């Protein structure tokens, strides 16, 4: 794949839908994918590493980068900024990789406006009850945070119509298979295959 043929895969989901697991499996199974590491102003959690999970920067630094137009998208969530730096796309294109972004609905909307050819995928749990069970099973959040995430999920799910694909995560293996299929099908689109098609046609001349 040549630079300029990079596809941006935009993946969103309410917290607890299983998005991280599915994306991790996608990255493991499909070659030539780069995961976009977001910038954030929040403090790192104990298990998080700068440059791997996020780029952790100050609020002042983030706002200066906004002013310079360095972000493909950015949003403020629960008092902290999150954003995708344009260098993530530049790096993927230079290396001939597609770019996978794990971002919220606000960021996804901005990216689709800026990169209309981006492929957007919305992942959700099969019901509110299942989502609540998954959030509680993680044992990461307080009761107040769980209730807030459930409340926010309703608003996020209402934006499903903005996405190209909707994946209901009932069972991990089947959902991974669907996600992989979406990526592979996108890579077989005619506009992505032009560089391979023409040499084949030339053999018939």
C-alpha positions in Angstrom: 0.0 0.0 0.0 1.4 3.4 -1.0 1.2 6.5 1.1 -2.1 8.3 0.5 -4.0 5.0 0.4 -4.2 4.8 4.2 -7.7 4.2 5.5 -8.8 5.5 8.9 -10.9 3.1 10.9 -12.9 5.0 13.5 -14.2 2.8 16.3 -16.5 4.0 19.1 -18.5 2.3 21.9 -20.0 3.0 25.2 -17.7 2.1 28.1 -18.1 -1.6 28.9 -19.1 -2.7 25.4 -15.9 -4.7 24.9 -14.3 -2.4 22.4 -10.8 -2.7 23.8 -10.8 -6.5 23.6 -12.1 -6.4 20.0 -9.6 -3.8 18.9 -6.8 -5.7 20.5 -7.8 -8.8 18.6 -8.1 -6.9 15.4 -4.6 -5.5 15.8 -3.3 -9.0 16.4 -5.0 -10.7 13.5 -4.8 -8.2 10.7 -1.4 -7.0 9.4 -0.5 -3.4 8.4 -2.6 -1.7 11.0 -1.4 1.0 13.3 -3.2 1.9 16.5 -3.5 5.6 17.0 -2.2 6.7 20.5 -4.3 9.7 21.7 -3.1 12.7 23.6 -4.8 13.5 26.9 -4.6 15.9 29.8 -5.8 13.4 32.4 -3.4 11.7 34.8 -2.2 8.2 33.9 -3.6 5.2 35.8 -1.2 2.9 37.5 -1.0 0.4 34.6 -0.7 3.1 31.9 2.5 4.1 30.1 3.2 7.4 28.4 3.5 6.9 24.6 1.8 3.5 24.7 -1.6 4.0 26.2 -1.7 7.8 25.8 0.6 10.7 25.4 0.0 12.5 28.8 0.5 16.3 28.5 -0.6 19.3 30.4 -3.8 21.2 29.7 -1.8 24.3 28.7 0.3 22.2 26.2 -2.9 20.6 24.8 -4.6 24.0 24.3 -1.5 25.4 22.6 -1.6 22.4 20.2 -5.3 23.1 19.5 -4.4 26.6 18.6 -1.8 25.4 16.2 -4.2 23.0 14.5 -2.3 19.9 15.4 -5.2 17.6 16.1 -7.4 15.7 13.6 -10.0 15.7 16.3 -10.3 16.6 20.0 -12.9 16.7 22.7 -13.2 17.5 26.4 -14.6 14.6 28.3 -15.3 14.7 32.1 -13.0 17.7 32.4 -10.0 16.3 30.5 -9.0 16.8 26.9 -8.5 13.9 24.5 -7.3 14.2 20.9 -5.7 12.5 17.9 -2.6 14.2 16.7 -2.2 14.6 12.9 1.3 13.0 13.1 -0.5 9.6 13.8 -2.0 9.7 10.4 1.1 11.0 8.7 3.2 8.2 10.2 0.7 5.5 9.2 0.6 6.8 5.6 4.4 7.0 5.4 4.7 3.4 6.5 1.9 2.1 4.3 -0.4 1.2 7.2 -4.1 1.8 7.9 -4.9 3.7 11.1 -7.2 2.4 13.8 -8.7 5.0 16.2 -10.5 4.2 19.4 -12.4 7.5 20.1 -15.7 8.7 21.5 -18.7 10.0 19.5 -17.6 13.6 19.6 -14.2 12.7 18.1 -15.8 10.4 15.5 -18.1 13.1 14.3 -15.2 15.5 13.8 -13.1 12.9 12.0 -15.8 12.0 9.6 -16.2 15.7 8.7 -12.5 16.0 8.2 -11.9 12.6 6.6 -15.2 11.6 4.9 -13.6 8.4 3.5 -12.9 7.2 7.0 -14.7 4.0 8.0 -16.7 4.3 11.2 -17.7 1.4 13.4 -20.0 1.6 16.4 -19.8 -1.3 19.0 -22.5 -1.9 21.6 -23.6 -4.4 24.1 -26.8 -6.3 23.3 -28.7 -4.7 26.2 -28.4 -2.2 29.1 -28.4 -5.2 31.5 -25.5 -6.8 29.8 -23.6 -3.5 29.7 -24.1 -3.0 33.4 -23.0 -6.5 34.1 -19.8 -6.0 32.1 -19.1 -2.7 33.9 -19.5 -4.2 37.3 -17.4 -7.3 36.3 -14.4 -5.0 35.6 -14.4 -3.9 39.2 -12.7 -0.7 38.2 -15.3 1.9 38.9 -17.3 3.2 41.9 -21.0 2.9 41.9 -21.4 6.6 41.0 -19.1 6.1 38.0 -21.0 3.0 36.8 -24.3 4.9 36.9 -22.8 7.8 35.1 -21.4 5.5 32.4 -24.8 3.8 31.9 -26.5 7.2 31.7 -23.9 8.4 29.1 -24.3 5.2 27.1 -27.9 6.0 26.3 -26.8 9.3 24.7 -23.9 7.7 22.8 -26.0 4.9 21.4 -28.4 7.5 20.1 -25.7 8.5 17.6 -25.4 5.0 16.0 -26.9 6.4 12.7 -23.7 8.5 12.2 -21.6 5.3 11.7 -21.1 3.2 8.7 -21.3 -0.1 10.6 -22.9 -1.2 13.9 -21.5 -4.3 15.6 -23.5 -5.8 18.5 -21.0 -7.5 20.7 -22.9 -10.6 21.9 -19.9 -13.0 21.7 -16.3 -12.0 21.4 -15.1 -14.5 18.8 -18.0 -13.7 16.4 -17.6 -10.0 16.9 -13.9 -10.2 16.2 -14.6 -12.1 13.0 -17.1 -9.4 11.9 -14.6 -6.6 12.7 -11.8 -8.3 10.8 -14.2 -8.8 7.8 -15.0 -5.1 7.7 -11.3 -4.2 7.5 -10.6 -6.8 4.9 -13.6 -5.8 2.8 -12.6 -2.2 2.9 -9.1 -3.1 1.7 -10.7 -4.8 -1.3 -12.6 -1.7 -2.5 -11.8 -0.8 -6.1 -10.2 2.5 -5.2 -7.8 0.7 -2.9 -7.0 -1.9 -5.5 -6.1 0.3 -8.4 -2.4 -0.1 -8.0 -2.7 -3.9 -8.1 -5.4 -4.1 -10.9 -3.5 -2.1 -13.5 -0.4 -4.4 -13.6 -2.7 -7.3 -14.0 -4.5 -5.6 -16.9 -1.2 -4.9 -18.5 -0.5 -8.6 -18.8 -3.4 -8.9 -21.2 -2.1 -6.2 -23.6 
